[in-house]
Amino acid sequence: MPLEPRNRQHNSIQKEEITMVQIGPMLAASGKLSLAYAERVLKDVKREQFGRLAAPGGHVVQSNHPAFNLGHLCLYPPRILQLIDKPAGEAAAPATYEGLFKAGCECRDDVDGKLYPSMEELTGRFFTGYRVANAAVEAADDSAFSRPNPTEGRMRELFPTIGAAMGFYLSGHMQNHLGQLSAWRRMMGLPPAT
């Protein structure tokens, strides 16, 4: 027995709603995996080590430490949210973070723990920011991800759509910096992140 036109219309609308939120969950899955990895690489890191450059065998290695990596990553949840027209809210980073952590800033050895925000502040902002961003990406309409990337320059060349930029921000970019943290762990004599 054929459906009434009203039911057919309802069924097509229902199908459309299902297909319109497919890309966000795929992107957010990488973000969630990255957050789980972040929890593992931060395990056993002590507050007094958090902003220190590694010095295996007494030789200082100019490699990004946890404070710098997490501070840098804290700059991106607000950008992610902005790209999908959502307010930064809880994911907003303090204005001072730009000067400390933007691309091109030098990671400095924080001997006295006074150059960078505390471990508690940075880890709190990092996890809150990415959880908020992941949830927003996961719920976003698919059409948001096919829009052109409004970022100028090289980022637009590499990632021409918002979806492509999101894939990078929630996976490649985060994993790159967490990999630096993993290498730092080993130079500091900590065991592998498990």
N, C-alpha and C positions, 0 to 999 in steps of 0.2 A: 504494500500500500504506500503510495507516494506521500512524502511529508507535505504539510501545508506550507505555503510560502513563508509564513511567519517563522515556522520552525527551521526552514532552510536558512533563512536570514540569520537566525540565532546561532545555528550551527556554524555558519561561515564566520560570524563574529567571534565565536568561541575559539575556533581554529586560529584565526588571526591573532588573538591575544596570546595564545600559546606560542606561536612562532615569532612573536615580536620580542620575546625576552629569552633568547637563546645564546647570544654572544656574550652578554655580561657574565652569566654563570661560568662560561668557559674561561674567560679572562680572570675572574675572581678565584677560580680553582688554583691557578698559578700563584696568586697573591697569598692564598691560605697556605700553600705548600712552603712558600718563602717565609711566612711567619713561623711556621713550625720549625723550619731550619734555624731561624733566628733564635728561637728559644733554646735549641740545642747548642749553638755556638756560644751563647752567653752563659751557659751552665758553668759553674765553678769560677767565673771571672770575678775577682775581688774588686771592691770599690777603689782600693789604692792602686790597682793595676790599670784600671779602666781608661785613663788618659795618658798612659805611658807608652813610649816607643819601646819595642822589643830590643833586647840587647843580649842575644845568645853569645855565650863565650866572652862577654864583656864588650862586644862590638855592636854599637847602636845601628839599627837598621831603620832607615827612613821609609817606613811603611805605615799606612793608616791604622791607628789603634781604634778600639771600640767606640770611644767617645766621638771621634771624628766621623767614623763610618755611620753611626746611628744618627748623629746630628745632621750629617749631609742627607741621609735618607728621610729625615723628618721634614725636609723642605718639599717633598713630593706629594704627600697626600692632599694638601690644599690645591696643588696644581691638577691632580687627578680629578678632584671634585669640580674644580673650575671648568675643566674641559667638558664635563657632562652637565654643566649648568646647575651645580649644587653648591650651597654655601659651605665654607670650610668648617664652621662650627667648632666642635671639639678637636678637629684635625689641624686647626691653625697652629702654625709655629710662631714663636715670638719674633719680632722684627730683628732682634740681635742675631738670630741664627744665620741670616744671609751673610753677614760680615764674617762669621766664624766658619761657615760650612759650605758656602756655595762652591760650585765647580771652579777650580783654579786656586782656591785657598790652600795654604800650606798646613799640613798636619804637624802640630808642635808637641813636644814632650811636655806634658803637664805635671811636672815634678811635685808641685805643692797642691795640686788639685784646685787651682784657682783660675785657670785659663778658660776652661769649658764648664758648661752646666754639669751638675752631679749625675752620677750613674742612675739614680732613681728618677730624676727629671727626664733624662734622655730616653731611658727605656720606657718610661710611662708614656711619653709623647709619641715615641715610635710605634708601640703596640696599639695605642688608642687611635692614632692617625691612620694606620693601615687597616685596622678593623673597620673604622668608619668608611674609609675609601672603598674597601672590598665590598661592604654591604651595599653601598650606593652603586658601584659598578655592577654588582650581581643583579640589582633590581632595575637597572637602566634599560630603556627601550632600545632595541637593536639599531634604530635609525640614528641614535647618538654616535655610534661607532663608525658609521660610514661617512660622516661629515669630514671635510678637510681639516687637517691639523692646523690650528691658527698660529702655532709657534713659528717664529721666523728662523731662517738660516738652515744650518745643517740638520737640526732636528726635523724640520719639515721635509728635507730631502730624504733622510733616512726613513722617516715614519710619516708618510703623506696623509694618513687618516688618523682620526682620534683613536680608532680601534688599534691601529698599529702602534701608536704611542703608548696606549694602555698596556698592550702586550709587553712592551719594553719596560715600562715603569713597574709593573707588578711581577715581572719575572727576571728578564735579563739584567736590568739595572740593579735590582735588589740582590739577586744572586751574585752579581759581580762584587758588590761591597761585602756581602756576607762571606764570600770566598776569601776576601782580604782578611776578614776577621778570623776565619779558620786558620789561615797561614800564620797570623799574629799569635793565635793560641799556641800553636806548635812551637813557635820561636820563644814563647814565654814558658815553655816546659809543661804546658797543660796537655792532657790526653786528647785524642781525637774526639770530635763532637759526635756523640751517639744518641 
